[in-house]
Amino acid sequence: MPGTFDRSRGRALTREVSPLYAEAVSSYFNTRTPDYEAARGSQEAYFAALRAHGTEVVTLPALEGFPDCSFTEDTAVILDDRAVIPNLGHPSRDGEQDSIADFLADDFEIARMPRGATLDGGDVVFYDDRFLVGLSTRTNREGADFLAEHAKDSGVGVQLFDVPASTLHLTTVCSSPRPGTMVAAEGHLTEADLSFAEEVIWIPEEEGYAANTIAYGDRVIMADGYKRARELFLDAGFSVTSVEMEEFREVDASLTCLSVFIG
Ligand code: CIR
């Protein structure tokens, strides 16, 4: 339907964890050195969860010199037959998007951001008729405006949110698992922020990491180990698959970061 975000998840573009994973950017938890082998194991479990829900998982090799390269969500925003390719907001990550753009160029028209505009795909949450876009330490106004121009062509609106510097991305604190529904972490967003949604599942702040979900109809994939959030999803009529995410959380990454859906 024009003007409605397509939630189909036929193919996911992913990238192997970098052998330099121990050097991944980590601002908020940073309690120990991230472990490459453990992250690889979690990534395999994540791929298996996507495949179990019918997604074809396309995995590019790790990108030399980019410790965060497995977080492909940040490198492209897909809008119908167009891929918006941002300038990533962290200097150590800017450049990851080039090979993603090359890969996508076979199937998508590529729209590259002008210099000075920055955006991480992790600041874009897809809701039915709009993109929620976070203005954050990674995404600036020019980046959001560039995305908004392209979204307008597809009949999709953009609603901006201020993301405080203590939170990496907008997807760190919310997601939209099914039409009409938002999941959001308490203490980060307000009812007024999400007044457009028919239903909001509020996750208690101490389990806020679990507000980042990937869903297929009424089946939700969530991070493992968040008991209250799991109960809330079950109460809301979802069946639940969980994936161990601790090694990714260590570098501020959530479930959605590990893929960009491309069909
Ligand atoms: C970063 O700081 O850029 C990475 N360590 C984590 C990126 C997570 N990406 C995402 O939430 N979309």
Boltz pocket constraint, residues with backbone or C-beta under 6 A from the ligand:
constraints:
  - pocket:
      binder: B
      contacts: [[A, 24], [A, 25], [A, 26], [A, 68], [A, 71], [A, 73], [A, 74], [A, 90], [A, 93], [A, 121], [A, 122], [A, 123], [A, 168], [A, 169], [A, 171], [A, 172], [A, 251], [A, 252], [A, 253], [A, 254], [A, 256], [A, 257]]
      max_distance: 6.0
